[in-house]
Amino acid sequence: MLGFQPPAIGDEEIAEVTETLRSGWLTSGPRAAELERRMAEFLEVEHVLALASGTAALHLSLVALGVGPDDEVVTSPITWPATANVIVHTGATPVFVDVRDDDLNIDPELAAAAVTERTKAILPVDLAGQPADLDPLLALGPPVIEDAAHAAESRYRGRKVGAIADATCFSMYATKNIAAGEGGLIATNRADVAQAVQDLRQMRRGDGSVYDIPVPGYKANLSDVLAAIALCQLDKVDRHREIRLRQFALYDEAVAELDGITPLARDERDVHALHLYIVRIDPERAGATRDEYQSALRGENISTSIHFLPVHRLTWYRERLRDQPRLPVAERAGDEILSLPLSPAHSDEDIADVVAALRRVHERFAA
Ligand SMILES: Cc1ncc(COP(=O)(O)O)c(C=O)c1O
């Protein structure tokens, strides 16, 4: 079976983890601090805080910006459920807004229409590595917390994702462009947000036995063992990007010839992080549904995935947000999207195998 997104771990990561274990630092220490310093340089931003997960980064950003009960947060339904779940954890209500048909990122005009006096934050998602359209979202007034879990290398209109929103949240989950296994980062140019997150991620302020509790903390700091992996991945980010670029080019060339199979749009004015290669399968033209394509590809020993099922259709949200308006673009896309294998651990031959399998399946269905 060809894996969907196998990790690209080499001898460097293994050596650095061993070195870290020998150093005696199991919890946050010099490597977590170095990761923050180097990521701030990479993201061209003032502050970076390392955290236990991307979910924690989103959650603590919301708390740091004062989001709580009775507030609303405007967000995208095409995302990993973490984005919405953390809004719920603060006691606020997620307000899902439909996405644009071409890139499946939040539609800024619909976001504007959803803002009320209760809106405490806007939470766009940079799906697959394509930045959301941030300028019109920032112009709406409430702070913007950007879910950049997929967008570690992205630029929006020339500016690095990470240096634009009030808080930008990255994930270092096993499949991400800069992977630690588990881990997250918050990037911000706001000193007040950085200070608040600093307090929230620990259990106390101070060192050793002299400490205080400025705020009840969440204990969401990053271990040095994981920071060591992330530092190696950061060293390889350009090399890995070269591989992703080739894989994207191979897929672009192949799907251009397959009627009814179309990749999500990538805005040429931006830098795309190439995190996921997502296609839409139009059942009319492609001759079968996304689910049929996915299971046929499985039959060809190719693993694929879905990014993402619309969150508002999942049980907890469906049952509680009964007066949620229909989100037709997201709902249709949710039935049509399929993510193809993509990883620096894959060879060009692996991607050629995927392409050959996809062609065979298309030939069978579209005939
Ligand atoms: C869009 C998006 N947001 C948030 C997260 C949460 O990150 P983590 O798994 O590091 O908690 C993920 C993925 O894992 C994601 O894909």
PDBQT file of the ligand as one rigid body, heavy atoms in Angstrom, charges set to zero:
ROOT
HETATM    1  C1  LIG A 401      -6.508  22.786   9.528  1.00  0.00    +0.000 C 
HETATM    2  C2  LIG A 401      -6.007  22.221  10.819  1.00  0.00    +0.000 A 
HETATM    3  N1  LIG A 401      -6.201  22.901  11.950  1.00  0.00    +0.000 NA
HETATM    4  C3  LIG A 401      -5.767  22.448  13.134  1.00  0.00    +0.000 A 
HETATM    5  C4  LIG A 401      -5.102  21.248  13.244  1.00  0.00    +0.000 A 
HETATM    6  C5  LIG A 401      -4.701  20.764  14.594  1.00  0.00    +0.000 C 
HETATM    7  O1  LIG A 401      -3.337  20.566  14.738  1.00  0.00    +0.000 OA
HETATM    8  P1  LIG A 401      -2.785  19.437  15.757  1.00  0.00    +0.000 P 
HETATM    9  O2  LIG A 401      -3.086  18.119  15.186  1.00  0.00    +0.000 OA
HETATM   10  O3  LIG A 401      -1.307  19.737  15.806  1.00  0.00    +0.000 OA
HETATM   11  O4  LIG A 401      -3.432  19.672  17.074  1.00  0.00    +0.000 OA
HETATM   12  C6  LIG A 401      -4.876  20.492  12.070  1.00  0.00    +0.000 A 
HETATM   13  C7  LIG A 401      -4.191  19.212  12.031  1.00  0.00    +0.000 C 
HETATM   14  O5  LIG A 401      -3.738  18.430  12.541  1.00  0.00    +0.000 OA
HETATM   15  C8  LIG A 401      -5.342  20.977  10.845  1.00  0.00    +0.000 A 
HETATM   16  O6  LIG A 401      -5.157  20.284   9.711  1.00  0.00    +0.000 OA
ENDROOT
TORSDOF 0
